[in-house]
Amino acid sequence: MFRILKALITLAIVGFLGLVAFAYLGDLSPEQGDVVQPVELNVEGN
């Protein structure tokens, strides 16, 4: 029973460290660019 608990705690720590490393080292920045799209407005004059 103690082995299973020790293994689960070890896996949780390794997983947390992997998540932290990915957050700092992973490229999570979005692609940036200009978007040009014409807009047609249907406005009736009074």
matplotlib code that plots the C-alpha trace (Angstrom):
import matplotlib.pyplot as plt

x = [0.0, 2.8, 4.5, 1.4, 1.0, 4.7, 4.4, 1.3, 3.0, 6.1, 4.1, 2.1, 5.4, 6.9, 3.7, 3.6, 7.3, 6.6, 3.6, 5.7, 8.5, 6.1, 4.6, 7.9, 9.6, 6.7, 5.9, 2.4, 2.4, -0.4, 0.3, -0.2, -1.3, -3.5, -7.0, -8.5, -12.2, -14.6, -17.9, -21.1, -23.5, -27.1, -28.1, -31.2, -31.3, -34.4]
y = [0.0, 2.4, 1.7, 2.7, 5.9, 6.7, 6.1, 8.3, 11.1, 10.8, 10.8, 13.9, 15.8, 14.8, 15.8, 19.1, 19.8, 18.9, 21.3, 24.1, 23.4, 23.4, 26.7, 28.4, 26.8, 26.1, 28.5, 29.6, 33.0, 33.4, 34.3, 38.0, 39.6, 42.3, 41.3, 43.5, 42.7, 45.1, 45.7, 46.7, 48.6, 48.8, 52.2, 53.9, 57.7, 59.4]
z = [0.0, 0.9, -2.5, -4.4, -2.4, -2.9, -6.6, -7.0, -5.1, -7.2, -10.4, -9.2, -8.5, -11.8, -13.7, -11.9, -12.7, -16.3, -16.5, -15.0, -17.5, -20.4, -19.2, -19.1, -22.1, -24.4, -27.2, -26.3, -28.1, -30.7, -34.3, -34.9, -38.1, -39.6, -40.7, -43.4, -44.2, -45.9, -44.0, -45.8, -43.6, -44.6, -43.1, -44.3, -44.1, -42.7]

ax = plt.figure().add_subplot(projection="3d")
ax.plot(x, y, z, "-o")
ax.set_aspect("equal")
plt.show()
